[in-house]
Amino acid sequence: MAKADKSIALADDIVPLKKSLFDRVADYLDANDWRYRAVRDSAYFSMDCRIAEASVRVVLNVTEGDQLNRILVLSVYPIFVPENRRVAVLKAMNEINFSLVFGCLEMDPADGQIRFRTSVEADTDITECMMERVLHGNLAGADRHFAALMGATFSVAEPEASNEIVSRPHGATLQ
């Protein structure tokens, strides 16, 4: 008598379930010990993060579709620019934005809130490496430009002086 083959073959049409981008971002944040609040219905994560110069509110907005996957990261600075300083700060932001290759500074004209924005998008899966680059690149950019924006916001420094502050060597003091 022949032995019966007891192995189970998977049908060709069974595909393992793929995790959503939202779930993969949550897995990445969990694996790297980030403390966050997830809002699945609105597809975003929110967390506080300490950078060298301040604490910022970080928001990761996740978009997943048939043709485009995107993670938008915003670092929200803990200040609101007074109305009388917004033009000077906008000039400083333009100087900084002109020199940026990755990321962008923006200000809400209604209340003067400043944010640093980065994003990654792909028509395929967004990898963990891409998640790390967009998040850490955002935090590095937010930290790098914080002092210049505070100088433009709370001092009488001319906007052109902000460019000098931004181009200072990493680790140099502002004195």
OpenMM code with the backbone's topology and positions (N, CA, C; nanometers):
from openmm import Vec3, app, unit

residues = "MET ALA LYS ALA ASP LYS SER ILE ALA LEU ALA ASP ASP ILE VAL PRO LEU LYS LYS SER LEU PHE ASP ARG VAL ALA ASP TYR LEU ASP ALA ASN ASP TRP ARG TYR ARG ALA VAL ARG ASP SER ALA TYR PHE SER MET ASP CYS ARG ILE ALA GLU ALA SER VAL ARG VAL VAL LEU ASN VAL THR GLU GLY ASP GLN LEU ASN ARG ILE LEU VAL LEU SER VAL TYR PRO ILE PHE VAL PRO GLU ASN ARG ARG VAL ALA VAL LEU LYS ALA MET ASN GLU ILE ASN PHE SER LEU VAL PHE GLY CYS LEU GLU MET ASP PRO ALA ASP GLY GLN ILE ARG PHE ARG THR SER VAL GLU ALA ASP THR ASP ILE THR GLU CYS MET MET GLU ARG VAL LEU HIS GLY ASN LEU ALA GLY ALA ASP ARG HIS PHE ALA ALA LEU MET GLY ALA THR PHE SER VAL ALA GLU PRO GLU ALA SER ASN GLU ILE VAL SER ARG PRO HIS GLY ALA THR LEU GLN".split()
positions = [
    Vec3(0.0820, -0.1160, 0.0000),
    Vec3(0.0000, 0.0000, 0.0000),
    Vec3(0.0883, 0.1249, 0.0000),
    Vec3(0.0499, 0.2216, -0.0771),
    Vec3(0.1269, 0.3453, -0.0867),
    Vec3(0.0933, 0.4365, 0.0300),
    Vec3(0.1948, 0.5116, 0.0748),
    Vec3(0.1743, 0.6076, 0.1833),
    Vec3(0.0943, 0.7262, 0.1327),
    Vec3(0.0034, 0.7717, 0.2122),
    Vec3(-0.0766, 0.8899, 0.1741),
    Vec3(0.0062, 1.0157, 0.2004),
    Vec3(0.0027, 1.1106, 0.1064),
    Vec3(0.0735, 1.2381, 0.1224),
    Vec3(-0.0121, 1.3281, 0.2097),
    Vec3(0.0377, 1.3574, 0.3286),
    Vec3(-0.0399, 1.4360, 0.4230),
    Vec3(-0.0046, 1.5844, 0.4199),
    Vec3(0.0804, 1.6267, 0.3273),
    Vec3(0.1136, 1.7699, 0.3212),
    Vec3(-0.0042, 1.8456, 0.2622),
    Vec3(-0.0184, 1.9675, 0.3060),
    Vec3(-0.1285, 2.0507, 0.2587),
    Vec3(-0.0723, 2.1533, 0.1617),
    Vec3(-0.1291, 2.1583, 0.0470),
    Vec3(-0.0849, 2.2554, -0.0539),
    Vec3(-0.1779, 2.3759, -0.0493),
    Vec3(-0.1200, 2.4950, -0.0564),
    Vec3(-0.2006, 2.6166, -0.0624),
    Vec3(-0.2487, 2.6380, -0.2042),
    Vec3(-0.3676, 2.6811, -0.2162),
    Vec3(-0.4216, 2.7113, -0.3479),
    Vec3(-0.3462, 2.8299, -0.4066),
    Vec3(-0.3311, 2.8314, -0.5384),
    Vec3(-0.2576, 2.9380, -0.6058),
    Vec3(-0.3238, 3.0738, -0.5902),
    Vec3(-0.4533, 3.0754, -0.5681),
    Vec3(-0.5218, 3.2039, -0.5618),
    Vec3(-0.5289, 3.2628, -0.4206),
    Vec3(-0.4687, 3.1960, -0.3219),
    Vec3(-0.4675, 3.2500, -0.1869),
    Vec3(-0.3454, 3.3409, -0.1724),
    Vec3(-0.3732, 3.4648, -0.1385),
    Vec3(-0.2664, 3.5637, -0.1212),
    Vec3(-0.2678, 3.6075, 0.0244),
    Vec3(-0.1494, 3.6082, 0.0877),
    Vec3(-0.1491, 3.6542, 0.2270),
    Vec3(-0.1961, 3.7992, 0.2350),
    Vec3(-0.2685, 3.8304, 0.3423),
    Vec3(-0.3189, 3.9653, 0.3591),
    Vec3(-0.2033, 4.0625, 0.3786),
    Vec3(-0.2095, 4.1726, 0.3067),
    Vec3(-0.1069, 4.2752, 0.3157),
    Vec3(-0.1539, 4.3802, 0.4154),
    Vec3(-0.0628, 4.4228, 0.5029),
    Vec3(-0.0974, 4.5258, 0.5999),
    Vec3(-0.1131, 4.6588, 0.5296),
    Vec3(-0.2020, 4.7389, 0.5824),
    Vec3(-0.2210, 4.8733, 0.5280),
    Vec3(-0.0989, 4.9589, 0.5621),
    Vec3(-0.0811, 5.0677, 0.4888),
    Vec3(0.0282, 5.1600, 0.5168),
    Vec3(0.0132, 5.2169, 0.6575),
    Vec3(-0.1076, 5.2471, 0.6977),
    Vec3(-0.1329, 5.2989, 0.8324),
    Vec3(-0.0807, 5.2002, 0.9373),
    Vec3(-0.1122, 5.0714, 0.9202),
    Vec3(-0.0672, 4.9688, 1.0151),
    Vec3(0.0840, 4.9524, 1.0117),
    Vec3(0.1446, 4.9638, 0.8938),
    Vec3(0.2901, 4.9505, 0.8836),
    Vec3(0.3608, 5.0698, 0.9488),
    Vec3(0.3021, 5.1892, 0.9385),
    Vec3(0.3586, 5.3060, 1.0084),
    Vec3(0.3472, 5.2838, 1.1593),
    Vec3(0.2336, 5.2343, 1.2061),
    Vec3(0.2169, 5.2048, 1.3487),
    Vec3(0.3203, 5.1022, 1.3944),
    Vec3(0.3424, 4.9994, 1.3142),
    Vec3(0.4437, 4.8983, 1.3477),
    Vec3(0.5825, 4.9607, 1.3564),
    Vec3(0.6140, 5.0493, 1.2628),
    Vec3(0.7438, 5.1168, 1.2641),
    Vec3(0.7586, 5.2013, 1.3906),
    Vec3(0.6565, 5.2786, 1.4236),
    Vec3(0.6624, 5.3629, 1.5433),
    Vec3(0.6746, 5.2781, 1.6701),
    Vec3(0.5990, 5.1681, 1.6759),
    Vec3(0.6073, 5.0775, 1.7913),
    Vec3(0.7466, 5.0162, 1.8032),
    Vec3(0.8004, 4.9700, 1.6925),
    Vec3(0.9320, 4.9045, 1.6939),
    Vec3(1.0426, 5.0002, 1.7363),
    Vec3(1.0207, 5.1295, 1.7169),
    Vec3(1.1225, 5.2287, 1.7514),
    Vec3(1.0864, 5.3081, 1.8773),
    Vec3(0.9927, 5.2535, 1.9554),
    Vec3(0.9550, 5.3084, 2.0864),
    Vec3(0.9046, 5.4522, 2.0839),
    Vec3(0.8349, 5.4900, 1.9786),
    Vec3(0.7723, 5.6218, 1.9747),
    Vec3(0.6431, 5.6149, 2.0538),
    Vec3(0.6124, 5.7172, 2.1295),
    Vec3(0.4848, 5.7277, 2.1994),
    Vec3(0.3977, 5.8197, 2.1159),
    Vec3(0.2847, 5.7694, 2.0720),
    Vec3(0.2017, 5.8438, 1.9778),
    Vec3(0.0546, 5.8193, 2.0033),
    Vec3(-0.0249, 5.9015, 1.9389),
    Vec3(-0.1701, 5.8850, 1.9365),
    Vec3(-0.2079, 5.8592, 1.7921),
    Vec3(-0.2794, 5.7524, 1.7666),
    Vec3(-0.3221, 5.7183, 1.6304),
    Vec3(-0.4703, 5.7506, 1.6139),
    Vec3(-0.5021, 5.8136, 1.5022),
    Vec3(-0.6416, 5.8434, 1.4690),
    Vec3(-0.6682, 5.7786, 1.3331),
    Vec3(-0.7141, 5.6546, 1.3374),
    Vec3(-0.7317, 5.5756, 1.2151),
    Vec3(-0.8321, 5.6396, 1.1191),
    Vec3(-0.9433, 5.6913, 1.1706),
    Vec3(-1.0468, 5.7492, 1.0839),
    Vec3(-0.9938, 5.8653, 1.0001),
    Vec3(-0.9029, 5.9427, 1.0577),
    Vec3(-0.8451, 6.0566, 0.9853),
    Vec3(-0.7071, 6.0242, 0.9286),
    Vec3(-0.6607, 5.9030, 0.9493),
    Vec3(-0.5340, 5.8527, 0.8949),
    Vec3(-0.4142, 5.9373, 0.9348),
    Vec3(-0.4039, 5.9650, 1.0661),
    Vec3(-0.2846, 6.0365, 1.1100),
    Vec3(-0.2389, 5.9885, 1.2470),
    Vec3(-0.1113, 6.0163, 1.2734),
    Vec3(-0.0484, 5.9899, 1.4017),
    Vec3(-0.0029, 6.1245, 1.4556),
    Vec3(-0.0045, 6.1384, 1.5871),
    Vec3(0.0386, 6.2628, 1.6497),
    Vec3(0.1254, 6.2274, 1.7694),
    Vec3(0.2350, 6.3024, 1.7870),
    Vec3(0.3233, 6.2755, 1.8998),
    Vec3(0.4060, 6.3995, 1.9321),
    Vec3(0.4517, 6.4062, 2.0542),
    Vec3(0.5430, 6.5121, 2.0943),
    Vec3(0.6840, 6.4594, 2.0814),
    Vec3(0.7731, 6.5470, 2.0396),
    Vec3(0.9114, 6.5051, 2.0211),
    Vec3(1.0041, 6.6158, 2.0683),
    Vec3(1.1052, 6.5784, 2.1411),
    Vec3(1.2060, 6.6740, 2.1861),
    Vec3(1.3169, 6.6784, 2.0826),
    Vec3(1.3383, 6.7969, 2.0241),
    Vec3(1.4536, 6.8194, 1.9382),
    Vec3(1.5541, 6.8972, 2.0220),
    Vec3(1.6722, 6.9243, 1.9715),
    Vec3(1.7764, 6.9879, 2.0525),
    Vec3(1.7335, 7.1233, 2.1059),
    Vec3(1.6643, 7.2016, 2.0271),
    Vec3(1.6307, 7.3387, 2.0634),
    Vec3(1.4940, 7.3558, 2.1287),
    Vec3(1.4055, 7.2577, 2.1167),
    Vec3(1.2682, 7.2750, 2.1674),
    Vec3(1.1945, 7.1420, 2.1638),
    Vec3(1.0674, 7.1465, 2.1985),
    Vec3(0.9767, 7.0327, 2.1786),
    Vec3(0.8814, 7.0718, 2.0675),
    Vec3(0.8556, 6.9795, 1.9778),
    Vec3(0.7635, 7.0053, 1.8681),
    Vec3(0.6539, 6.9001, 1.8692),
    Vec3(0.5411, 6.9360, 1.8124),
    Vec3(0.4318, 6.8423, 1.7904),
    Vec3(0.4526, 6.7864, 1.6507),
    Vec3(0.4582, 6.6547, 1.6378),
    Vec3(0.4808, 6.5900, 1.5088),
    Vec3(0.3527, 6.5199, 1.4655),
    Vec3(0.3135, 6.5452, 1.3421),
    Vec3(0.1949, 6.4823, 1.2846),
    Vec3(0.2374, 6.4069, 1.1594),
    Vec3(0.2013, 6.2805, 1.1512),
    Vec3(0.2250, 6.1991, 1.0322),
    Vec3(0.0894, 6.1699, 0.9705),
    Vec3(0.0676, 6.2197, 0.8512),
    Vec3(-0.0571, 6.1978, 0.7798),
    Vec3(-0.0319, 6.0908, 0.6744),
    Vec3(-0.1115, 5.9866, 0.6754),
    Vec3(-0.0904, 5.8711, 0.5878),
    Vec3(-0.1986, 5.8661, 0.4806),
    Vec3(-0.1555, 5.8560, 0.3550),
    Vec3(-0.2477, 5.8423, 0.2424),
    Vec3(-0.2109, 5.7150, 0.1678),
    Vec3(-0.3097, 5.6295, 0.1490),
    Vec3(-0.2851, 5.5052, 0.0756),
    Vec3(-0.3923, 5.4900, -0.0317),
    Vec3(-0.3487, 5.4661, -0.1522),
    Vec3(-0.4428, 5.4508, -0.2617),
    Vec3(-0.3923, 5.3520, -0.3642),
    Vec3(-0.4704, 5.3342, -0.4691),
    Vec3(-0.4311, 5.2415, -0.5749),
    Vec3(-0.3088, 5.2911, -0.6509),
    Vec3(-0.2970, 5.4227, -0.6654),
    Vec3(-0.1899, 5.4781, -0.7469),
    Vec3(-0.0857, 5.5550, -0.6681),
    Vec3(-0.1134, 5.5865, -0.5415),
    Vec3(-0.0205, 5.6697, -0.4658),
    Vec3(-0.0255, 5.6362, -0.3179),
    Vec3(0.0920, 5.6228, -0.2601),
    Vec3(0.1062, 5.6081, -0.1160),
    Vec3(0.1908, 5.7247, -0.0689),
    Vec3(0.1491, 5.7889, 0.0418),
    Vec3(0.2232, 5.9065, 0.0881),
    Vec3(0.2218, 5.9134, 0.2395),
    Vec3(0.3343, 5.9600, 0.2936),
    Vec3(0.3428, 5.9966, 0.4347),
    Vec3(0.3873, 6.1416, 0.4376),
    Vec3(0.3050, 6.2256, 0.4960),
    Vec3(0.3346, 6.3673, 0.5122),
    Vec3(0.3673, 6.3884, 0.6593),
    Vec3(0.4828, 6.4493, 0.6867),
    Vec3(0.5257, 6.4728, 0.8247),
    Vec3(0.5327, 6.6228, 0.8491),
    Vec3(0.4696, 6.6667, 0.9546),
    Vec3(0.4730, 6.8069, 0.9956),
    Vec3(0.5292, 6.8161, 1.1364),
    Vec3(0.6304, 6.8995, 1.1549),
    Vec3(0.6767, 6.9355, 1.2890),
    Vec3(0.6211, 7.0740, 1.3162),
    Vec3(0.5397, 7.0843, 1.4179),
    Vec3(0.4736, 7.2100, 1.4514),
    Vec3(0.5505, 7.2752, 1.5666),
    Vec3(0.6046, 7.3951, 1.5383),
    Vec3(0.6813, 7.4672, 1.6396),
    Vec3(0.5906, 7.5160, 1.7513),
    Vec3(0.6443, 7.5296, 1.8721),
    Vec3(0.5615, 7.5660, 1.9885),
    Vec3(0.5407, 7.7164, 2.0046),
    Vec3(0.5384, 7.7889, 1.8946),
    Vec3(0.5206, 7.9343, 1.9033),
    Vec3(0.4210, 7.9806, 1.7989),
    Vec3(0.3675, 8.0980, 1.8232),
    Vec3(0.2826, 8.1653, 1.7266),
    Vec3(0.3458, 8.3016, 1.7017),
    Vec3(0.3758, 8.3297, 1.5770),
    Vec3(0.4425, 8.4548, 1.5425),
    Vec3(0.3437, 8.5700, 1.5588),
    Vec3(0.3825, 8.6739, 1.6357),
    Vec3(0.2938, 8.7896, 1.6493),
    Vec3(0.2729, 8.8566, 1.5134),
    Vec3(0.1563, 8.9158, 1.4960),
    Vec3(0.1230, 8.9779, 1.3670),
    Vec3(0.2283, 9.0775, 1.3205),
    Vec3(0.2817, 9.1563, 1.4121),
    Vec3(0.3780, 9.2589, 1.3724),
    Vec3(0.5136, 9.2013, 1.3298),
    Vec3(0.5366, 9.0705, 1.3486),
    Vec3(0.6638, 9.0081, 1.3096),
    Vec3(0.6471, 8.9098, 1.1931),
    Vec3(0.5261, 8.8896, 1.1438),
    Vec3(0.5021, 8.7871, 1.0414),
    Vec3(0.5723, 8.8162, 0.9096),
    Vec3(0.5779, 8.9407, 0.8684),
    Vec3(0.6464, 8.9723, 0.7423),
    Vec3(0.7949, 8.9406, 0.7543),
    Vec3(0.8571, 8.9782, 0.8653),
    Vec3(0.9989, 8.9498, 0.8863),
    Vec3(1.0247, 8.7990, 0.8908),
    Vec3(0.9363, 8.7249, 0.9571),
    Vec3(0.9524, 8.5802, 0.9670),
    Vec3(0.9314, 8.5153, 0.8299),
    Vec3(0.8341, 8.5631, 0.7543),
    Vec3(0.8128, 8.5096, 0.6193),
    Vec3(0.9347, 8.5331, 0.5302),
    Vec3(0.9973, 8.6493, 0.5432),
    Vec3(1.1192, 8.6756, 0.4662),
    Vec3(1.2300, 8.5793, 0.5064),
    Vec3(1.2443, 8.5576, 0.6363),
    Vec3(1.3448, 8.4615, 0.6846),
    Vec3(1.3137, 8.3207, 0.6340),
    Vec3(1.1858, 8.2831, 0.6370),
    Vec3(1.1465, 8.1512, 0.5887),
    Vec3(1.1769, 8.1367, 0.4399),
    Vec3(1.1544, 8.2416, 0.3618),
    Vec3(1.1865, 8.2364, 0.2191),
    Vec3(1.3349, 8.2152, 0.1975),
    Vec3(1.4185, 8.2842, 0.2756),
    Vec3(1.5639, 8.2655, 0.2657),
    Vec3(1.6006, 8.1207, 0.2959),
    Vec3(1.5424, 8.0666, 0.4005),
    Vec3(1.5716, 7.9282, 0.4391),
    Vec3(1.5191, 7.8316, 0.3335),
    Vec3(1.3933, 7.8478, 0.2916),
    Vec3(1.3340, 7.7567, 0.1931),
    Vec3(1.4125, 7.7538, 0.0631),
    Vec3(1.4684, 7.8682, 0.0246),
    Vec3(1.5458, 7.8740, -0.0991),
    Vec3(1.6674, 7.7820, -0.0932),
    Vec3(1.7223, 7.7625, 0.0260),
    Vec3(1.8412, 7.6797, 0.0405),
    Vec3(1.8101, 7.5320, 0.0653),
    Vec3(1.6841, 7.4992, 0.0890),
    Vec3(1.6481, 7.3606, 0.1230),
    Vec3(1.6378, 7.2715, -0.0003),
    Vec3(1.6853, 7.1504, 0.0149),
    Vec3(1.6671, 7.0479, -0.0874),
    Vec3(1.5514, 6.9565, -0.0469),
    Vec3(1.5364, 6.9364, 0.0826),
    Vec3(1.4352, 6.8456, 0.1368),
    Vec3(1.3570, 6.9190, 0.2441),
    Vec3(1.2293, 6.9318, 0.2269),
    Vec3(1.1452, 6.9939, 0.3273),
    Vec3(1.1105, 7.1372, 0.2930),
    Vec3(1.0229, 7.1936, 0.3749),
    Vec3(0.9727, 7.3282, 0.3499),
    Vec3(0.9150, 7.3834, 0.4793),
    Vec3(0.9442, 7.5110, 0.5039),
    Vec3(0.8829, 7.5809, 0.6162),
    Vec3(0.7563, 7.6490, 0.5680),
    Vec3(0.6548, 7.6527, 0.6547),
    Vec3(0.5301, 7.7202, 0.6210),
    Vec3(0.4738, 7.7849, 0.7462),
    Vec3(0.3957, 7.8897, 0.7253),
    Vec3(0.3314, 7.9590, 0.8368),
    Vec3(0.1829, 7.9738, 0.8074),
    Vec3(0.1025, 7.9466, 0.9074),
    Vec3(-0.0413, 7.9669, 0.8965),
    Vec3(-0.0670, 8.1161, 0.9078),
    Vec3(-0.1225, 8.1793, 0.8027),
    Vec3(-0.1435, 8.3241, 0.8082),
    Vec3(-0.2488, 8.3666, 0.9113),
    Vec3(-0.3339, 8.2758, 0.9519),
    Vec3(-0.4397, 8.3113, 1.0469),
    Vec3(-0.3870, 8.3310, 1.1886),
    Vec3(-0.2924, 8.2445, 1.2299),
    Vec3(-0.2471, 8.2539, 1.3696),
    Vec3(-0.0952, 8.2623, 1.3853),
    Vec3(-0.0197, 8.2516, 1.2752),
    Vec3(0.1253, 8.2622, 1.2830),
    Vec3(0.1951, 8.1350, 1.3266),
    Vec3(0.1272, 8.0220, 1.3224),
    Vec3(0.1897, 7.8947, 1.3591),
    Vec3(0.2876, 7.8532, 1.2496),
    Vec3(0.4078, 7.8091, 1.2892),
    Vec3(0.5112, 7.7675, 1.1946),
    Vec3(0.5232, 7.6154, 1.1982),
    Vec3(0.5383, 7.5574, 1.0781),
    Vec3(0.5556, 7.4123, 1.0640),
    Vec3(0.6704, 7.3837, 0.9675),
    Vec3(0.7366, 7.2709, 0.9891),
    Vec3(0.8327, 7.2211, 0.8923),
    Vec3(0.7714, 7.0955, 0.8315),
    Vec3(0.7645, 7.0918, 0.6983),
    Vec3(0.6926, 6.9850, 0.6278),
    Vec3(0.7869, 6.9042, 0.5401),
    Vec3(0.7758, 6.7732, 0.5499),
    Vec3(0.8444, 6.6822, 0.4590),
    Vec3(0.7448, 6.5751, 0.4169),
    Vec3(0.7731, 6.5078, 0.3069),
    Vec3(0.6850, 6.3991, 0.2652),
    Vec3(0.7633, 6.2988, 0.1821),
    Vec3(0.7081, 6.1810, 0.1777),
    Vec3(0.7585, 6.0769, 0.0888),
    Vec3(0.6364, 6.0173, 0.0220),
    Vec3(0.6482, 5.9943, -0.1088),
    Vec3(0.5375, 5.9296, -0.1785),
    Vec3(0.5938, 5.8336, -0.2815),
    Vec3(0.5156, 5.7315, -0.3089),
    Vec3(0.5585, 5.6296, -0.4032),
    Vec3(0.4358, 5.5633, -0.4642),
    Vec3(0.4550, 5.5099, -0.5838),
    Vec3(0.3448, 5.4352, -0.6448),
    Vec3(0.3542, 5.2868, -0.6082),
    Vec3(0.4520, 5.2531, -0.5227),
    Vec3(0.4666, 5.1182, -0.4689),
    Vec3(0.4639, 5.1300, -0.3161),
    Vec3(0.5025, 5.0234, -0.2489),
    Vec3(0.5052, 5.0258, -0.1031),
    Vec3(0.6086, 5.1244, -0.0513),
    Vec3(0.5772, 5.1909, 0.0551),
    Vec3(0.6727, 5.2759, 0.1256),
    Vec3(0.7416, 5.1868, 0.2284),
    Vec3(0.8734, 5.1806, 0.2193),
    Vec3(0.9508, 5.0912, 0.3048),
    Vec3(0.9786, 5.1546, 0.4406),
    Vec3(1.0249, 5.0731, 0.5339),
    Vec3(1.0637, 5.1231, 0.6656),
    Vec3(1.1761, 5.2247, 0.6539),
    Vec3(1.2693, 5.1996, 0.5648),
    Vec3(1.3805, 5.2919, 0.5423),
    Vec3(1.3277, 5.4280, 0.4966),
    Vec3(1.2289, 5.4282, 0.4094),
    Vec3(1.1690, 5.5537, 0.3632),
    Vec3(1.0967, 5.6244, 0.4771),
    Vec3(1.0278, 5.5468, 0.5619),
    Vec3(0.9601, 5.6055, 0.6781),
    Vec3(1.0613, 5.6728, 0.7691),
    Vec3(1.1707, 5.6041, 0.7944),
    Vec3(1.2741, 5.6580, 0.8828),
    Vec3(1.3347, 5.7858, 0.8255),
    Vec3(1.3630, 5.7851, 0.6973),
    Vec3(1.4224, 5.9036, 0.6352),
    Vec3(1.3306, 6.0245, 0.6405),
    Vec3(1.2028, 6.0052, 0.6129),
    Vec3(1.1125, 6.1205, 0.6115),
    Vec3(1.0891, 6.1730, 0.7528),
    Vec3(1.0802, 6.0853, 0.8511),
    Vec3(1.0579, 6.1290, 0.9888),
    Vec3(1.1837, 6.1939, 1.0463),
    Vec3(1.2964, 6.1261, 1.0367),
    Vec3(1.4200, 6.1802, 1.0937),
    Vec3(1.4689, 6.3021, 1.0154),
    Vec3(1.4472, 6.3035, 0.8852),
    Vec3(1.4817, 6.4212, 0.8055),
    Vec3(1.3981, 6.5410, 0.8470),
    Vec3(1.2729, 6.5165, 0.8772),
    Vec3(1.1851, 6.6240, 0.9228),
    Vec3(1.2333, 6.6803, 1.0554),
    Vec3(1.2616, 6.5927, 1.1495),
    Vec3(1.3050, 6.6390, 1.2814),
    Vec3(1.4386, 6.7125, 1.2740),
    Vec3(1.5283, 6.6639, 1.1915),
    Vec3(1.6579, 6.7313, 1.1750),
    Vec3(1.6390, 6.8705, 1.1145),
    Vec3(1.5518, 6.8817, 1.0152),
    Vec3(1.5252, 7.0115, 0.9535),
    Vec3(1.4565, 7.1066, 1.0490),
    Vec3(1.3602, 7.0564, 1.1245),
    Vec3(1.2900, 7.1411, 1.2219),
    Vec3(1.3879, 7.1930, 1.3260),
    Vec3(1.4772, 7.1079, 1.3697),
    Vec3(1.5755, 7.1475, 1.4690),
    Vec3(1.6756, 7.2474, 1.4111),
    Vec3(1.7202, 7.2218, 1.2923),
    Vec3(1.8231, 7.3055, 1.2285),
    Vec3(1.7762, 7.4504, 1.2132),
    Vec3(1.6506, 7.4732, 1.1859),
    Vec3(1.6022, 7.6073, 1.1550),
    Vec3(1.5295, 7.6765, 1.2699),
    Vec3(1.5168, 7.6073, 1.3809),
    Vec3(1.4432, 7.6630, 1.4943),
    Vec3(1.5039, 7.7945, 1.5436),
    Vec3(1.6343, 7.7981, 1.5659),
    Vec3(1.6986, 7.9178, 1.6216),
    Vec3(1.6828, 8.0377, 1.5291),
    Vec3(1.6997, 8.0174, 1.4002),
    Vec3(1.6858, 8.1283, 1.3054),
    Vec3(1.5444, 8.1847, 1.3078),
    Vec3(1.4464, 8.0987, 1.3164),
    Vec3(1.3078, 8.1457, 1.3179),
    Vec3(1.2730, 8.2140, 1.4491),
    Vec3(1.3289, 8.1656, 1.5581),
    Vec3(1.3063, 8.2326, 1.6857),
    Vec3(1.3728, 8.3705, 1.6844),
    Vec3(1.4909, 8.3785, 1.6223),
    Vec3(1.5576, 8.5078, 1.6103),
    Vec3(1.4749, 8.6068, 1.5306),
    Vec3(1.4175, 8.5607, 1.4210),
    Vec3(1.3340, 8.6485, 1.3383),
    Vec3(1.2031, 8.6837, 1.4080),
    Vec3(1.1535, 8.5936, 1.4907),
    Vec3(1.0260, 8.6153, 1.5587),
    Vec3(1.0376, 8.7102, 1.6771),
    Vec3(1.1397, 8.6921, 1.7573),
    Vec3(1.1451, 8.7630, 1.8851),
    Vec3(1.2573, 8.8647, 1.8978),
    Vec3(1.3268, 8.8942, 1.7905),
    Vec3(1.4320, 8.9951, 1.7994),
    Vec3(1.4100, 9.1001, 1.6917),
    Vec3(1.5011, 9.1918, 1.6874),
    Vec3(1.4938, 9.2952, 1.5847),
    Vec3(1.5889, 9.2615, 1.4708),
    Vec3(1.6328, 9.1368, 1.4632),
    Vec3(1.7236, 9.0950, 1.3565),
    Vec3(1.6555, 9.1095, 1.2212),
    Vec3(1.7296, 9.1553, 1.1249),
    Vec3(1.6789, 9.1644, 0.9886),
    Vec3(1.6653, 9.0228, 0.9319),
    Vec3(1.5733, 9.0004, 0.8392),
    Vec3(1.5544, 8.8669, 0.7819),
    Vec3(1.6828, 8.8099, 0.7214),
    Vec3(1.7675, 8.8955, 0.6656),
    Vec3(1.8911, 8.8470, 0.6051),
    Vec3(1.9824, 8.7841, 0.7112),
    Vec3(1.9731, 8.8319, 0.8345),
    Vec3(2.0544, 8.7761, 0.9424),
    Vec3(2.0146, 8.6319, 0.9712),
    Vec3(1.8896, 8.5963, 0.9434),
    Vec3(1.8449, 8.4586, 0.9646),
    Vec3(1.9212, 8.3630, 0.8753),
    Vec3(1.9510, 8.4050, 0.7536),
    Vec3(2.0271, 8.3197, 0.6639),
    Vec3(2.1657, 8.2943, 0.7197),
    Vec3(2.2266, 8.3956, 0.7811),
    Vec3(2.3578, 8.3791, 0.8431),
    Vec3(2.3490, 8.2820, 0.9599),
    Vec3(2.2420, 8.2922, 1.0387),
    Vec3(2.2234, 8.2009, 1.1512),
    Vec3(2.2046, 8.0592, 1.1013),
    Vec3(2.1269, 8.0420, 0.9950),
    Vec3(2.0997, 7.9088, 0.9411),
    Vec3(2.2260, 7.8454, 0.8853),
    Vec3(2.3144, 7.9249, 0.8277),
    Vec3(2.4341, 7.8683, 0.7652),
    Vec3(2.5479, 7.8474, 0.8642),
    Vec3(2.5220, 7.8690, 0.9940),
    Vec3(2.6261, 7.8468, 1.0938),
    Vec3(2.6623, 7.6988, 1.0977),
    Vec3(2.7864, 7.6667, 1.1325),
    Vec3(2.8250, 7.5258, 1.1431),
    Vec3(2.7417, 7.4553, 1.2494),
    Vec3(2.7153, 7.3296, 1.2279),
    Vec3(2.6369, 7.2522, 1.3228),
    Vec3(2.7072, 7.2527, 1.4579),
    Vec3(2.6342, 7.2837, 1.5620),
    Vec3(2.6898, 7.2854, 1.6961),
    Vec3(2.7425, 7.4219, 1.7396),
    Vec3(2.7492, 7.5186, 1.6474),
    Vec3(2.7956, 7.6515, 1.6840),
    Vec3(2.6898, 7.7224, 1.7678),
    Vec3(2.7343, 7.8045, 1.8596),
    Vec3(2.6401, 7.8793, 1.9418),
    Vec3(2.5972, 8.0051, 1.8702),
    Vec3(2.4929, 8.0680, 1.9200),
    Vec3(2.4399, 8.1889, 1.8573),
    Vec3(2.4988, 8.3157, 1.9186),
    Vec3(2.5923, 8.3054, 2.0090),
    Vec3(2.6486, 8.4230, 2.0755),
    Vec3(2.7494, 8.4920, 1.9881),
] * unit.nanometer
topology = app.Topology()
chain = topology.addChain("A")
for resn in residues:
    res = topology.addResidue(resn, chain)
    for name in ("N", "CA", "C"):
        topology.addAtom(name, app.Element.getBySymbol(name[0]), res)
